[in-house]
Amino acid sequence: MKFKEQSQLVDYETAVADMERRVAGIHAGTDDEAVWLVEHPPLYTAGTSANPKDLLNPRFPVFETGRGGQYTYHGPGQRVAYVMLDLKKHQTEPDIRRYVWQLEEWVIRSLADFGIVGERRTGRVGIWVADGQTECKIAAIGVRVRHWVTYHGISINVDPDLSHFSGIVPCGISEFGVTKMTDLVSGVTIKKVDSVLKARFGDVFET
């Protein structure tokens, strides 16, 4: 699998346009599958299920996007992984729910390498960590599929400014908060997370 890491902040609209071109190329057989690892300037995105009431304070630019899900935040210190795969090559029968499960598993196994226990929750997309009686979201998932080629993907809170999430109800869930890796363990960096994501990808996806 070809991984592309961006060392500088990537404009969101540019990233989406680049994904659209890559997805078309994968479908046409002219481009290879790829995973792009990026960070964005602070912004909010609205998925196809977003409720306008969940946009509490549009303190950053808001983008409507074709991915599934509701409102989410992207910003510096958060690792976003855009995954462009031809599901027909990776699954006997293309299955979007199975693909989402694989993305979740990829995140869970990657977090485990840092000693963080990430968990699924029924009815709540994304990855959660529990601390006693509280639970917080540490990673979000939102996907889009065209001609069985995937794009968009995951975002992991490595060390973002968590106050930036206050402008939205993240993923429409107000009962629980958000957390980041650096609040749970020491010595975590984007570079280290990238290394683990690349190492664990093949554990979940046939490459």
C-alpha positions, 0 to 999 in steps of 0.5 A, spaced: 500 500 500 502 506 498 502 511 504 503 519 503 504 523 509 504 531 508 508 534 513 504 541 512 497 543 514 493 541 508 487 545 505 480 541 506 477 543 499 484 541 496 484 534 499 477 533 497 478 535 490 485 530 490 481 524 493 476 525 488 481 525 482 484 519 485 478 515 486 476 516 479 483 514 477 483 507 481 476 506 478 479 507 471 485 503 473 490 509 472 491 510 479 494 506 485 490 505 491 493 510 497 492 512 504 494 519 505 496 522 512 494 529 513 493 534 518 488 540 516 487 547 519 482 548 524 475 546 521 468 543 521 465 538 517 458 536 516 456 529 514 450 527 510 446 526 517 449 532 520 443 536 524 444 543 523 442 544 531 449 541 532 453 546 529 453 550 536 458 556 534 461 556 527 468 559 530 471 555 524 470 554 517 464 549 515 464 544 510 459 540 507 462 533 505 459 527 502 461 522 507 457 519 512 456 521 519 454 528 522 459 534 525 466 533 526 472 537 527 479 537 524 485 541 526 492 541 527 495 535 532 489 530 529 492 525 524 487 524 519 487 518 514 484 518 507 483 511 505 482 510 498 481 502 496 478 498 491 473 494 495 472 489 490 480 487 490 479 487 498 473 483 499 470 477 496 463 481 496 464 488 497 461 490 504 461 497 506 459 495 514 465 490 513 469 496 511 467 500 517 469 495 522 476 494 518 477 501 519 475 501 527 480 495 527 485 498 524 485 504 529 484 499 535 490 495 534 494 502 532 492 505 539 494 498 543 501 499 541 501 505 545 497 502 551 491 505 549 485 501 549 480 503 544 473 500 544 467 500 539 460 502 542 453 499 539 450 505 536 456 510 536 460 510 530 468 511 532 473 509 537 472 510 545 476 510 551 473 508 558 476 511 564 472 509 570 464 511 569 466 516 563 467 515 556 470 519 551 471 519 543 478 518 541 477 517 533 472 518 528 470 515 522 466 517 516 467 514 509 464 515 502 464 510 497 464 511 489 464 505 484 466 501 490 472 505 491 473 508 498 475 515 500 475 519 506 476 515 512 479 516 520 481 521 524 485 520 531 486 525 536 493 525 537 494 532 540 489 537 538 486 543 542 480 539 545 477 546 546 476 547 538 470 541 539 466 546 543 463 549 537 459 542 535 456 536 538 461 531 535 458 526 531 451 528 534 453 525 541 452 530 547 453 525 553 460 524 552 466 528 551 472 527 547 479 525 549 486 525 545 492 520 546 497 525 549 492 526 555 492 518 556 500 516 555 506 520 554 511 520 548 506 520 543 507 524 536 504 524 530 510 521 527 510 515 531 502 514 530 504 514 523 509 509 523 504 504 527 498 506 522 503 503 517 505 497 520 498 495 522 494 496 516 496 490 513 494 486 519 487 488 517 487 489 510 489 484 505 495 488 501 
